[in-house]
Amino acid sequence: MRRRKLRWVLVGLAIVLVGGAAFMAWSRPDPLRVDNFKLLRVGMSKPEVYAVLGRPGEYLTRDAEYDDGAAEDFGQAPRYAHKEGVEVWKGDQAVFWVQFDPAGQVSGATCIPLRQTDHGLLGNLLWRIKYQLWKWFP
């Protein structure tokens, strides 16, 4: 009887682990593409920007680093992310810095392309687990 319970517990644990790994490896469409950056305009409100890009935050699913390619910008583009009124989005393809004026309107934005680093299937999964744990427990 005890062996049977232990076997069912191990099977259940294996299913949870495989399901969790599949969920973390599942690719989702990235709203932070350069194409979406081109939809932003000076004078847009925060809700309009949020409709295009979603809420500010980090949406990485893979390890990425800044690409040597030229950044795109418009308006009074922010030159660094830690400035008052700047909100930051970081995805697999790019980082967006959007500058809002005191009225909550876009006054400028910068798009910095990213280059994905591929560590192989297992390496990417381990990176994703480490990244998620870092987000939960900074």
FILOFI-350618 format. One line per 3 residues: number of its first residue (from 1); their letters; for each residue x, z, y of C-alpha. Coordinates in nm, 2 decimals, padded with zeros to 4 digits, always signed. Layout:
N
NUM> a> X/Z/Y; ...
//
This chain:
138
1> mrr> +00.00/+00.00/+00.00; +00.28/+00.09/+00.24; +00.46/-00.23/+00.17
4> rkl> +00.15/-00.44/+00.24; +00.11/-00.27/+00.59; +00.48/-00.32/+00.67
7> rwv> +00.45/-00.69/+00.57; +00.15/-00.74/+00.80; +00.32/-00.56/+01.09
10> lvg> +00.63/-00.78/+01.05; +00.41/-01.10/+01.03; +00.23/-00.99/+01.34
13> lai> +00.55/-00.91/+01.52; +00.69/-01.25/+01.43; +00.38/-01.43/+01.56
16> vlv> +00.40/-01.24/+01.89; +00.77/-01.33/+01.93; +00.72/-01.70/+01.85
19> gga> +00.42/-01.71/+02.08; +00.61/-01.55/+02.36; +00.91/-01.78/+02.32
22> afm> +00.67/-02.08/+02.32; +00.50/-01.96/+02.63; +00.83/-01.91/+02.82
25> aws> +00.96/-02.25/+02.71; +00.63/-02.42/+02.81; +00.69/-02.65/+03.10
28> rpd> +00.45/-02.65/+03.39; +00.41/-02.91/+03.66; +00.64/-02.81/+03.95
31> plr> +00.46/-02.81/+04.29; +00.79/-02.79/+04.47; +00.89/-03.15/+04.46
34> vdn> +01.04/-03.36/+04.74; +00.72/-03.57/+04.73; +00.52/-03.26/+04.82
37> fkl> +00.76/-03.17/+05.10; +00.69/-03.50/+05.26; +00.32/-03.39/+05.29
40> lrv> +00.41/-03.11/+05.53; +00.37/-03.17/+05.90; +00.44/-02.98/+06.22
43> gms> +00.12/-02.79/+06.33; -00.01/-02.73/+05.98; -00.16/-02.38/+05.92
46> kpe> -00.04/-02.14/+05.65; -00.35/-02.21/+05.43; -00.28/-02.58/+05.45
49> vya> +00.08/-02.53/+05.35; -00.02/-02.29/+05.07; -00.27/-02.56/+04.94
52> vlg> +00.02/-02.80/+04.91; +00.30/-02.57/+04.78; +00.12/-02.26/+04.66
55> rpg> +00.23/-01.91/+04.76; +00.59/-01.85/+04.86; +00.81/-01.73/+04.58
58> eyl> +01.05/-01.83/+04.30; +00.91/-02.07/+04.05; +01.22/-02.15/+03.85
61> trd> +01.19/-02.24/+03.48; +01.55/-02.34/+03.44; +01.89/-02.25/+03.58
64> aey> +01.95/-02.45/+03.90; +02.21/-02.47/+04.17; +02.23/-02.63/+04.51
67> ddg> +02.29/-03.00/+04.49; +02.55/-03.17/+04.71; +02.28/-03.41/+04.83
70> aae> +02.17/-03.41/+05.19; +01.89/-03.17/+05.29; +01.58/-03.31/+05.46
73> dfg> +01.42/-03.14/+05.75; +01.18/-03.19/+06.04; +01.08/-03.02/+06.36
76> qap> +01.26/-02.70/+06.45; +01.40/-02.67/+06.10; +01.53/-02.33/+05.99
79> rya> +01.90/-02.31/+05.92; +01.88/-02.00/+05.70; +01.61/-01.83/+05.50
82> hke> +01.63/-01.48/+05.64; +01.49/-01.56/+05.98; +01.17/-01.42/+06.12
85> gve> +00.88/-01.64/+06.05; +01.05/-01.83/+05.76; +00.89/-01.84/+05.42
88> vwk> +01.08/-01.96/+05.11; +00.97/-02.15/+04.80; +01.23/-02.21/+04.52
91> gdq> +01.14/-02.44/+04.23; +01.33/-02.64/+03.97; +01.39/-02.94/+04.20
94> avf> +01.42/-02.80/+04.55; +01.42/-02.50/+04.78; +01.18/-02.52/+05.09
97> wvq> +01.22/-02.31/+05.40; +00.92/-02.34/+05.62; +00.93/-02.20/+05.98
100> fdp> +00.60/-02.07/+06.11; +00.54/-01.99/+06.48; +00.37/-01.67/+06.59
103> agq> +00.03/-01.85/+06.57; +00.09/-01.93/+06.20; +00.15/-02.30/+06.25
106> vsg> +00.44/-02.49/+06.10; +00.71/-02.55/+06.36; +00.97/-02.70/+06.12
109> atc> +01.09/-02.71/+05.76; +01.40/-02.77/+05.54; +01.41/-02.91/+05.19
112> ipl> +01.73/-02.84/+04.99; +01.76/-03.03/+04.66; +01.86/-02.85/+04.35
115> rqt> +02.04/-02.97/+04.04; +01.93/-02.83/+03.70; +02.19/-02.68/+03.47
118> dhg> +02.12/-02.74/+03.11; +02.25/-02.48/+02.86; +02.08/-02.63/+02.55
121> llg> +01.76/-02.51/+02.40; +01.87/-02.16/+02.30; +02.07/-02.11/+02.62
124> nll> +01.78/-02.22/+02.84; +01.54/-01.98/+02.65; +01.79/-01.69/+02.69
127> wri> +01.83/-01.78/+03.06; +01.45/-01.77/+03.10; +01.42/-01.44/+02.93
130> kyq> +01.70/-01.29/+03.14; +01.55/-01.44/+03.46; +01.20/-01.30/+03.38
133> lwk> +01.34/-00.95/+03.31; +01.53/-00.97/+03.64; +01.21/-01.05/+03.82
136> wfp> +01.02/-00.76/+03.65; +01.30/-00.51/+03.69; +01.52/-00.60/+03.99
//
